[in-house]
Structure formats: C-alpha cells, structure tokens
Amino acid sequence: MTSPSDSPGPPGAPGTASRLRRPAWAGRNYSLLTAATIVTSLGANGSLIAAAFAVLDAGGDAGDVGLVAAARTFPLVLFLLVGGAVADRFPRHRVMVAANALNFLSQGVFAVLVLTGDPRLWQMMLLTALGGTGQAFFSPAAEGMLLSSVSGEQAGRAFAVFRMAMQSAALGGAALGGVLVAAVGPGWVLAVDAAAFAVAGALRSFLDVSHIPPRAPGEGMLADLREGWREFAGRPWLWGIVVQFSIANAVVGAADAVYGPLVARDSLGGPGPWGLALAAFGAGTVAGALLMTRWKPRRLLFVGTLCIFPLALPSAALAVPASVGVLCAVMFVAGTTVEVFGVSWMTAQRLGECILWPPSAWLSLGASAG
C-alpha cells in the first residue's frame, strides 16, 4: 500500500526521479519489511550452519545436533497460534520488534558461550528454544504486515520480488556462513546473526500501522482461536496445504539441520561444501522467485502443491551420498520449485485474507508452512 509520502510529487521536486523509479506497490512499509528481511536472512542462514557445527565442535554427535534443532522447533510449533492471536491484538510492528529483541539476546549469548568457552548442550538447547519462541511470535505478525502492505493485481509480483530479495540474501548468507565457519569458527557467525536481528528490529520499529483499523473488542483470545479454527477447518484448500507442507517441513528440516551437516563433515569435506549446497538451494529460490515475477499460474495451489515433491531430491542425494556437484544441482532444483510454491501460497493467502478471520491466528500456520 502506498502512503502519501511515497507519491512522486511535482515534477522537478527533489527525489522525484528516484521515487518515480520505484513501483507503485513498493510503498514505505513494503520497503522497510524487505530491507529488514534481507538483513535477517543474511545472518540466519549462516547461523544454521554455525549452530550445527558449534554442537559438533563441542563434542556432540548426531543426536545432540538433533536435540538442539528440536529445541527450536518445539516452542515454534507450541507458540505459533498464540503468536498469531497476539499479532491480532497488539500493533504488529511492536510484536515484531520484541521478537527480534529476544532473538538478538538469545543469539548473542549463544555466540558469547561459543567464543569464550565450552558451551553445554543444555545451554545451547535453551538458547535455541528462546530463538524458536521469538520466531513463533514474529512470523504471524510479519506475515500479516506483509499482506497488508500490498494490494491489487500486482500483489503476486510484489510477493515474488520480496521473496527474491529474501532468498538472494539467504543465498549469500549460506555461502558466506559456510566459509566463515570454516575460517573463523561458528561463534563469530552467531555473533553476526545477533547483530542482524538488532539492525532488523530497528528498521521494523519505523513501520506504519496507521492504515490497520483498530481491532474491535472480542470475547478473549481463546474465543478468537475457536472462531478462527472453525474458519480454518472449513476451508480444505487451506488446511490441506498446511498439513502437506508440515510433513514436508519435518522431513526437510531434519535433513538440513541434522543429516546434512553430518554428511558434510564425514563425506564432503566439512562446513564449506555444505554451505555451498545451501547456497545452491538459495540460488534456486532466487530463480524461482524471478520466474514468478513473470508467471502467474491459473491454478495457484495446484501448481504449488506439485512443486513440493522435488523437495525429496536433496535427502536422496545425501543418503547416497552424492558428490558436491550433484548435491548442489538437486538443491538448486528443489529451491526453484519450493519458491514457486512459496509465491503461489502467499498470493493465495492474500486472496483469502478478506475471508479468513482472525487472519494472523490461523494464517500463521500458512506462514510457518511457506
């Protein structure tokens, strides 16, 4: 949505040329959200590699890496719906900034522990759980804020450009993260991720929520969740996709967080090749997002659902294990197809948001899936 400050202004006014070059749908909120997401994507994708190798460097095994990964996932799932209800009751930008502050603190302490001593497994699990909790409250607010920042026929293109920027940053973050973990160790990569959350939180504090109408008083959070569940359960297109991608996420998440780093350590040469494979996945997502800026499938969810199946390819390549070149190739294909799904899913949510209420409480499941 374009705010008055985004209007081109009279000819010859200062900054007119730069404003005219910006698409009408790329308003102030959209630009701030995109910039903040680029910053966090750069840090977060490197920290995924860093966290796994921090556990391994501390003497942990595959089970310990899995426990740390599960420590993040459990509170993310547990608090996601609560986070959605909170996002419907409080200004979304404040929820996002508070969640970023929690992630900054948890990653900062994690980095200090890794850099200064021998981190214990329970400490890494606790700090990772705090990060997952922050993400559970952040995701619904961020999803709702993005959906409210664009409108009209260009929504699909806006989402594609947003995700292309996010995935380009993820590409750079994964590649750089793998190199930095190998060169200077995981602690410094975790510190960079903490700093990225601080910068992103500062950017998101400037978001404008004046266009979002105040929420009418309701009967309470539990009543909102019950009503949202009825709306959610009554739409097979919504819960069917959520169930499908929840299963896919569980399988792919296990491969990325646990199996991938172990195979990289034992068979591929360490964190560098695994970072390269994640970078190939990121390059694929950029290619998929670029494709979706030009293509709008007539059957969004049908095409998106078909694009989930190639996610099995990276796990199959790791199971062999395939060479680094083959792994990068299949990661690129999987990244391309999953991004076609992601843009299709976001566009479908934007079309359905005017029907589904309260949006953040149950569309948060869609945010988690995508």
Contacts in CASP RR format, 6 or more apart in sequence:
PFRMAT RR
TARGET T0000
AUTHOR 0000-0000-0000
METHOD contacts of the structure
MODEL  1
MTSPSDSPGPPGAPGTASRLRRPAWAGRNYSLLTAATIVTSLGANGSLIA
AAFAVLDAGGDAGDVGLVAAARTFPLVLFLLVGGAVADRFPRHRVMVAAN
ALNFLSQGVFAVLVLTGDPRLWQMMLLTALGGTGQAFFSPAAEGMLLSSV
SGEQAGRAFAVFRMAMQSAALGGAALGGVLVAAVGPGWVLAVDAAAFAVA
GALRSFLDVSHIPPRAPGEGMLADLREGWREFAGRPWLWGIVVQFSIANA
VVGAADAVYGPLVARDSLGGPGPWGLALAAFGAGTVAGALLMTRWKPRRL
LFVGTLCIFPLALPSAALAVPASVGVLCAVMFVAGTTVEVFGVSWMTAQR
LGECILWPPSAWLSLGASAG
1 27 0 8 1.000
1 29 0 8 1.000
1 30 0 8 1.000
1 148 0 8 1.000
1 149 0 8 1.000
1 150 0 8 1.000
1 151 0 8 1.000
1 211 0 8 1.000
2 24 0 8 1.000
2 25 0 8 1.000
2 27 0 8 1.000
3 27 0 8 1.000
3 28 0 8 1.000
3 29 0 8 1.000
3 208 0 8 1.000
3 211 0 8 1.000
5 28 0 8 1.000
6 19 0 8 1.000
6 22 0 8 1.000
6 27 0 8 1.000
6 28 0 8 1.000
7 19 0 8 1.000
8 16 0 8 1.000
8 19 0 8 1.000
8 20 0 8 1.000
9 16 0 8 1.000
9 19 0 8 1.000
10 16 0 8 1.000
22 31 0 8 1.000
23 154 0 8 1.000
23 158 0 8 1.000
24 154 0 8 1.000
25 150 0 8 1.000
25 151 0 8 1.000
25 152 0 8 1.000
25 154 0 8 1.000
25 155 0 8 1.000
25 157 0 8 1.000
25 158 0 8 1.000
26 158 0 8 1.000
26 161 0 8 1.000
27 149 0 8 1.000
28 208 0 8 1.000
29 145 0 8 1.000
29 148 0 8 1.000
29 149 0 8 1.000
29 207 0 8 1.000
29 208 0 8 1.000
30 146 0 8 1.000
30 149 0 8 1.000
30 150 0 8 1.000
30 158 0 8 1.000
30 162 0 8 1.000
32 203 0 8 1.000
32 204 0 8 1.000
32 206 0 8 1.000
32 207 0 8 1.000
33 142 0 8 1.000
33 145 0 8 1.000
33 146 0 8 1.000
33 149 0 8 1.000
33 162 0 8 1.000
33 204 0 8 1.000
33 207 0 8 1.000
34 161 0 8 1.000
34 162 0 8 1.000
34 165 0 8 1.000
34 166 0 8 1.000
35 203 0 8 1.000
36 199 0 8 1.000
36 200 0 8 1.000
36 201 0 8 1.000
36 203 0 8 1.000
36 204 0 8 1.000
37 162 0 8 1.000
37 165 0 8 1.000
37 166 0 8 1.000
37 169 0 8 1.000
37 200 0 8 1.000
38 165 0 8 1.000
38 166 0 8 1.000
38 168 0 8 1.000
38 169 0 8 1.000
39 169 0 8 1.000
39 196 0 8 1.000
39 199 0 8 1.000
39 200 0 8 1.000
39 203 0 8 1.000
40 100 0 8 1.000
40 196 0 8 1.000
40 197 0 8 1.000
40 200 0 8 1.000
41 166 0 8 1.000
41 167 0 8 1.000
41 169 0 8 1.000
41 170 0 8 1.000
41 173 0 8 1.000
42 169 0 8 1.000
42 170 0 8 1.000
42 172 0 8 1.000
42 173 0 8 1.000
42 176 0 8 1.000
42 196 0 8 1.000
43 173 0 8 1.000
43 189 0 8 1.000
43 192 0 8 1.000
43 193 0 8 1.000
43 196 0 8 1.000
44 170 0 8 1.000
44 193 0 8 1.000
44 196 0 8 1.000
45 169 0 8 1.000
45 170 0 8 1.000
45 171 0 8 1.000
45 172 0 8 1.000
45 173 0 8 1.000
45 174 0 8 1.000
45 177 0 8 1.000
45 278 0 8 1.000
46 173 0 8 1.000
46 174 0 8 1.000
46 176 0 8 1.000
46 177 0 8 1.000
46 178 0 8 1.000
46 180 0 8 1.000
46 181 0 8 1.000
46 189 0 8 1.000
46 192 0 8 1.000
46 193 0 8 1.000
47 107 0 8 1.000
47 189 0 8 1.000
47 190 0 8 1.000
47 192 0 8 1.000
47 193 0 8 1.000
48 174 0 8 1.000
48 256 0 8 1.000
48 257 0 8 1.000
48 278 0 8 1.000
49 174 0 8 1.000
49 177 0 8 1.000
49 178 0 8 1.000
49 181 0 8 1.000
49 186 0 8 1.000
49 189 0 8 1.000
49 261 0 8 1.000
49 271 0 8 1.000
49 274 0 8 1.000
49 275 0 8 1.000
49 278 0 8 1.000
50 177 0 8 1.000
50 180 0 8 1.000
50 181 0 8 1.000
50 185 0 8 1.000
50 186 0 8 1.000
50 187 0 8 1.000
50 189 0 8 1.000
50 190 0 8 1.000
50 193 0 8 1.000
51 68 0 8 1.000
51 110 0 8 1.000
51 124 0 8 1.000
51 128 0 8 1.000
51 186 0 8 1.000
51 190 0 8 1.000
52 65 0 8 1.000
52 68 0 8 1.000
52 69 0 8 1.000
52 257 0 8 1.000
52 258 0 8 1.000
52 261 0 8 1.000
53 181 0 8 1.000
53 185 0 8 1.000
53 186 0 8 1.000
53 261 0 8 1.000
53 265 0 8 1.000
53 271 0 8 1.000
54 110 0 8 1.000
54 114 0 8 1.000
54 119 0 8 1.000
54 124 0 8 1.000
54 186 0 8 1.000
54 187 0 8 1.000
54 190 0 8 1.000
55 64 0 8 1.000
55 65 0 8 1.000
55 68 0 8 1.000
55 121 0 8 1.000
55 124 0 8 1.000
56 65 0 8 1.000
56 261 0 8 1.000
56 265 0 8 1.000
57 185 0 8 1.000
57 186 0 8 1.000
58 114 0 8 1.000
58 118 0 8 1.000
58 119 0 8 1.000
58 121 0 8 1.000
58 124 0 8 1.000
60 121 0 8 1.000
62 258 0 8 1.000
62 259 0 8 1.000
62 262 0 8 1.000
63 258 0 8 1.000
64 121 0 8 1.000
65 257 0 8 1.000
65 258 0 8 1.000
65 261 0 8 1.000
65 262 0 8 1.000
66 254 0 8 1.000
66 257 0 8 1.000
66 258 0 8 1.000
67 121 0 8 1.000
67 125 0 8 1.000
68 121 0 8 1.000
68 124 0 8 1.000
68 125 0 8 1.000
68 128 0 8 1.000
69 128 0 8 1.000
69 253 0 8 1.000
69 254 0 8 1.000
69 257 0 8 1.000
69 258 0 8 1.000
71 124 0 8 1.000
71 125 0 8 1.000
71 126 0 8 1.000
71 128 0 8 1.000
71 129 0 8 1.000
72 128 0 8 1.000
72 129 0 8 1.000
72 131 0 8 1.000
72 132 0 8 1.000
72 135 0 8 1.000
73 132 0 8 1.000
74 129 0 8 1.000
75 129 0 8 1.000
75 130 0 8 1.000
75 131 0 8 1.000
75 132 0 8 1.000
75 133 0 8 1.000
75 136 0 8 1.000
76 132 0 8 1.000
76 133 0 8 1.000
76 135 0 8 1.000
76 136 0 8 1.000
76 368 0 8 1.000
77 136 0 8 1.000
77 368 0 8 1.000
78 136 0 8 1.000
79 133 0 8 1.000
79 136 0 8 1.000
79 137 0 8 1.000
80 136 0 8 1.000
80 139 0 8 1.000
80 140 0 8 1.000
80 364 0 8 1.000
80 365 0 8 1.000
80 368 0 8 1.000
81 225 0 8 1.000
81 361 0 8 1.000
81 362 0 8 1.000
81 364 0 8 1.000
81 365 0 8 1.000
82 136 0 8 1.000
82 137 0 8 1.000
82 221 0 8 1.000
83 95 0 8 1.000
83 136 0 8 1.000
83 137 0 8 1.000
83 140 0 8 1.000
83 141 0 8 1.000
83 360 0 8 1.000
83 361 0 8 1.000
83 364 0 8 1.000
84 137 0 8 1.000
84 140 0 8 1.000
84 141 0 8 1.000
84 358 0 8 1.000
84 360 0 8 1.000
84 361 0 8 1.000
84 364 0 8 1.000
85 221 0 8 1.000
85 224 0 8 1.000
85 225 0 8 1.000
85 358 0 8 1.000
85 360 0 8 1.000
85 361 0 8 1.000
86 95 0 8 1.000
86 137 0 8 1.000
86 140 0 8 1.000
86 141 0 8 1.000
87 95 0 8 1.000
87 137 0 8 1.000
87 140 0 8 1.000
87 141 0 8 1.000
87 144 0 8 1.000
87 360 0 8 1.000
87 361 0 8 1.000
87 364 0 8 1.000
88 215 0 8 1.000
88 224 0 8 1.000
88 358 0 8 1.000
88 359 0 8 1.000
88 360 0 8 1.000
88 361 0 8 1.000
89 215 0 8 1.000
89 221 0 8 1.000
91 209 0 8 1.000
92 141 0 8 1.000
92 142 0 8 1.000
92 144 0 8 1.000
92 145 0 8 1.000
92 207 0 8 1.000
92 209 0 8 1.000
92 212 0 8 1.000
92 360 0 8 1.000
93 141 0 8 1.000
93 145 0 8 1.000
93 204 0 8 1.000
93 205 0 8 1.000
93 207 0 8 1.000
93 209 0 8 1.000
95 137 0 8 1.000
95 138 0 8 1.000
95 141 0 8 1.000
96 138 0 8 1.000
96 141 0 8 1.000
96 142 0 8 1.000
96 145 0 8 1.000
96 201 0 8 1.000
96 204 0 8 1.000
96 207 0 8 1.000
97 201 0 8 1.000
97 204 0 8 1.000
97 205 0 8 1.000
98 137 0 8 1.000
99 134 0 8 1.000
99 135 0 8 1.000
99 137 0 8 1.000
99 138 0 8 1.000
99 141 0 8 1.000
100 138 0 8 1.000
100 197 0 8 1.000
100 198 0 8 1.000
100 200 0 8 1.000
100 201 0 8 1.000
100 204 0 8 1.000
101 197 0 8 1.000
101 201 0 8 1.000
102 130 0 8 1.000
102 131 0 8 1.000
102 133 0 8 1.000
102 134 0 8 1.000
102 137 0 8 1.000
103 130 0 8 1.000
103 131 0 8 1.000
103 134 0 8 1.000
103 135 0 8 1.000
103 138 0 8 1.000
103 194 0 8 1.000
103 197 0 8 1.000
104 194 0 8 1.000
104 195 0 8 1.000
104 197 0 8 1.000
104 198 0 8 1.000
104 201 0 8 1.000
105 130 0 8 1.000
105 194 0 8 1.000
106 127 0 8 1.000
106 128 0 8 1.000
106 130 0 8 1.000
106 131 0 8 1.000
107 127 0 8 1.000
107 131 0 8 1.000
107 190 0 8 1.000
107 191 0 8 1.000
107 193 0 8 1.000
107 194 0 8 1.000
107 197 0 8 1.000
108 190 0 8 1.000
108 191 0 8 1.000
108 194 0 8 1.000
109 127 0 8 1.000
110 119 0 8 1.000
110 124 0 8 1.000
110 127 0 8 1.000
110 128 0 8 1.000
110 187 0 8 1.000
110 190 0 8 1.000
110 194 0 8 1.000
111 187 0 8 1.000
111 188 0 8 1.000
111 190 0 8 1.000
111 191 0 8 1.000
111 193 0 8 1.000
111 194 0 8 1.000
113 119 0 8 1.000
113 123 0 8 1.000
113 124 0 8 1.000
113 127 0 8 1.000
114 186 0 8 1.000
114 187 0 8 1.000
114 190 0 8 1.000
115 187 0 8 1.000
115 188 0 8 1.000
115 191 0 8 1.000
139 364 0 8 1.000
139 367 0 8 1.000
139 368 0 8 1.000
140 360 0 8 1.000
140 361 0 8 1.000
140 363 0 8 1.000
140 364 0 8 1.000
140 367 0 8 1.000
141 360 0 8 1.000
142 367 0 8 1.000
143 349 0 8 1.000
143 360 0 8 1.000
143 363 0 8 1.000
143 364 0 8 1.000
143 366 0 8 1.000
143 367 0 8 1.000
144 353 0 8 1.000
144 359 0 8 1.000
144 360 0 8 1.000
144 363 0 8 1.000
145 207 0 8 1.000
145 209 0 8 1.000
146 159 0 8 1.000
146 162 0 8 1.000
146 346 0 8 1.000
147 346 0 8 1.000
147 349 0 8 1.000
147 350 0 8 1.000
147 353 0 8 1.000
147 359 0 8 1.000
147 363 0 8 1.000
148 211 0 8 1.000
148 212 0 8 1.000
150 156 0 8 1.000
150 158 0 8 1.000
150 159 0 8 1.000
150 350 0 8 1.000
155 347 0 8 1.000
155 350 0 8 1.000
156 292 0 8 1.000
156 296 0 8 1.000
156 343 0 8 1.000
156 346 0 8 1.000
156 347 0 8 1.000
156 350 0 8 1.000
157 293 0 8 1.000
159 292 0 8 1.000
159 343 0 8 1.000
159 346 0 8 1.000
159 347 0 8 1.000
159 350 0 8 1.000
160 289 0 8 1.000
160 290 0 8 1.000
160 292 0 8 1.000
160 293 0 8 1.000
160 343 0 8 1.000
161 289 0 8 1.000
161 293 0 8 1.000
163 285 0 8 1.000
163 289 0 8 1.000
163 292 0 8 1.000
163 339 0 8 1.000
163 342 0 8 1.000
163 343 0 8 1.000
163 346 0 8 1.000
164 286 0 8 1.000
164 288 0 8 1.000
164 289 0 8 1.000
164 290 0 8 1.000
164 293 0 8 1.000
167 282 0 8 1.000
167 284 0 8 1.000
167 285 0 8 1.000
167 286 0 8 1.000
167 289 0 8 1.000
167 339 0 8 1.000
168 282 0 8 1.000
168 286 0 8 1.000
170 282 0 8 1.000
170 285 0 8 1.000
171 279 0 8 1.000
171 282 0 8 1.000
171 283 0 8 1.000
171 285 0 8 1.000
171 286 0 8 1.000
172 279 0 8 1.000
172 282 0 8 1.000
173 279 0 8 1.000
174 275 0 8 1.000
174 278 0 8 1.000
174 279 0 8 1.000
174 281 0 8 1.000
174 282 0 8 1.000
175 275 0 8 1.000
175 276 0 8 1.000
175 278 0 8 1.000
175 279 0 8 1.000
177 189 0 8 1.000
177 271 0 8 1.000
177 275 0 8 1.000
178 189 0 8 1.000
178 271 0 8 1.000
178 272 0 8 1.000
178 274 0 8 1.000
178 275 0 8 1.000
178 276 0 8 1.000
178 278 0 8 1.000
179 272 0 8 1.000
179 275 0 8 1.000
180 188 0 8 1.000
180 189 0 8 1.000
180 192 0 8 1.000
181 189 0 8 1.000
181 271 0 8 1.000
181 272 0 8 1.000
182 270 0 8 1.000
182 271 0 8 1.000
182 272 0 8 1.000
218 224 0 8 1.000
224 358 0 8 1.000
224 361 0 8 1.000
225 361 0 8 1.000
227 357 0 8 1.000
227 358 0 8 1.000
228 356 0 8 1.000
228 357 0 8 1.000
228 358 0 8 1.000
228 361 0 8 1.000
228 362 0 8 1.000
229 362 0 8 1.000
231 355 0 8 1.000
231 356 0 8 1.000
231 357 0 8 1.000
231 362 0 8 1.000
232 238 0 8 1.000
232 239 0 8 1.000
232 356 0 8 1.000
232 362 0 8 1.000
232 365 0 8 1.000
233 239 0 8 1.000
235 356 0 8 1.000
237 301 0 8 1.000
237 348 0 8 1.000
238 356 0 8 1.000
238 362 0 8 1.000
238 366 0 8 1.000
241 301 0 8 1.000
241 305 0 8 1.000
241 345 0 8 1.000
241 366 0 8 1.000
241 369 0 8 1.000
242 365 0 8 1.000
242 366 0 8 1.000
242 369 0 8 1.000
244 305 0 8 1.000
244 308 0 8 1.000
245 308 0 8 1.000
245 341 0 8 1.000
245 366 0 8 1.000
245 369 0 8 1.000
245 370 0 8 1.000
246 368 0 8 1.000
246 369 0 8 1.000
248 308 0 8 1.000
248 311 0 8 1.000
249 368 0 8 1.000
249 369 0 8 1.000
251 311 0 8 1.000
251 312 0 8 1.000
251 315 0 8 1.000
252 311 0 8 1.000
252 314 0 8 1.000
252 315 0 8 1.000
255 314 0 8 1.000
255 315 0 8 1.000
255 318 0 8 1.000
256 278 0 8 1.000
259 315 0 8 1.000
259 318 0 8 1.000
260 274 0 8 1.000
260 318 0 8 1.000
261 271 0 8 1.000
261 274 0 8 1.000
263 274 0 8 1.000
263 318 0 8 1.000
263 321 0 8 1.000
264 270 0 8 1.000
264 271 0 8 1.000
264 272 0 8 1.000
264 273 0 8 1.000
264 274 0 8 1.000
264 275 0 8 1.000
264 277 0 8 1.000
265 271 0 8 1.000
267 321 0 8 1.000
268 274 0 8 1.000
268 321 0 8 1.000
268 324 0 8 1.000
268 327 0 8 1.000
273 324 0 8 1.000
276 324 0 8 1.000
276 328 0 8 1.000
277 314 0 8 1.000
277 324 0 8 1.000
277 327 0 8 1.000
277 328 0 8 1.000
277 331 0 8 1.000
278 331 0 8 1.000
280 327 0 8 1.000
280 328 0 8 1.000
280 329 0 8 1.000
280 331 0 8 1.000
280 332 0 8 1.000
281 314 0 8 1.000
281 331 0 8 1.000
281 332 0 8 1.000
281 334 0 8 1.000
281 335 0 8 1.000
282 331 0 8 1.000
282 332 0 8 1.000
282 335 0 8 1.000
283 332 0 8 1.000
284 331 0 8 1.000
284 332 0 8 1.000
284 333 0 8 1.000
284 334 0 8 1.000
284 335 0 8 1.000
284 336 0 8 1.000
284 339 0 8 1.000
285 335 0 8 1.000
285 336 0 8 1.000
285 338 0 8 1.000
285 339 0 8 1.000
286 339 0 8 1.000
287 332 0 8 1.000
287 335 0 8 1.000
287 336 0 8 1.000
287 339 0 8 1.000
288 335 0 8 1.000
288 336 0 8 1.000
288 337 0 8 1.000
288 339 0 8 1.000
288 340 0 8 1.000
288 343 0 8 1.000
289 339 0 8 1.000
289 343 0 8 1.000
291 336 0 8 1.000
291 339 0 8 1.000
291 340 0 8 1.000
292 339 0 8 1.000
292 340 0 8 1.000
292 343 0 8 1.000
292 344 0 8 1.000
296 347 0 8 1.000
297 303 0 8 1.000
297 304 0 8 1.000
297 344 0 8 1.000
300 344 0 8 1.000
300 345 0 8 1.000
300 347 0 8 1.000
300 348 0 8 1.000
301 344 0 8 1.000
301 345 0 8 1.000
301 348 0 8 1.000
303 340 0 8 1.000
303 344 0 8 1.000
304 340 0 8 1.000
304 341 0 8 1.000
304 342 0 8 1.000
304 344 0 8 1.000
304 345 0 8 1.000
305 341 0 8 1.000
307 337 0 8 1.000
307 338 0 8 1.000
307 340 0 8 1.000
307 341 0 8 1.000
307 344 0 8 1.000
308 337 0 8 1.000
308 338 0 8 1.000
308 341 0 8 1.000
309 337 0 8 1.000
310 333 0 8 1.000
310 334 0 8 1.000
310 335 0 8 1.000
310 337 0 8 1.000
310 338 0 8 1.000
311 334 0 8 1.000
311 337 0 8 1.000
311 338 0 8 1.000
313 330 0 8 1.000
313 331 0 8 1.000
313 333 0 8 1.000
313 334 0 8 1.000
314 327 0 8 1.000
314 330 0 8 1.000
314 331 0 8 1.000
314 334 0 8 1.000
316 330 0 8 1.000
317 326 0 8 1.000
317 327 0 8 1.000
317 330 0 8 1.000
317 331 0 8 1.000
318 327 0 8 1.000
321 327 0 8 1.000
322 330 0 8 1.000
341 370 0 8 1.000
342 370 0 8 1.000
345 366 0 8 1.000
345 369 0 8 1.000
345 370 0 8 1.000
346 370 0 8 1.000
349 363 0 8 1.000
349 366 0 8 1.000
353 359 0 8 1.000
353 363 0 8 1.000
356 362 0 8 1.000
356 363 0 8 1.000
END
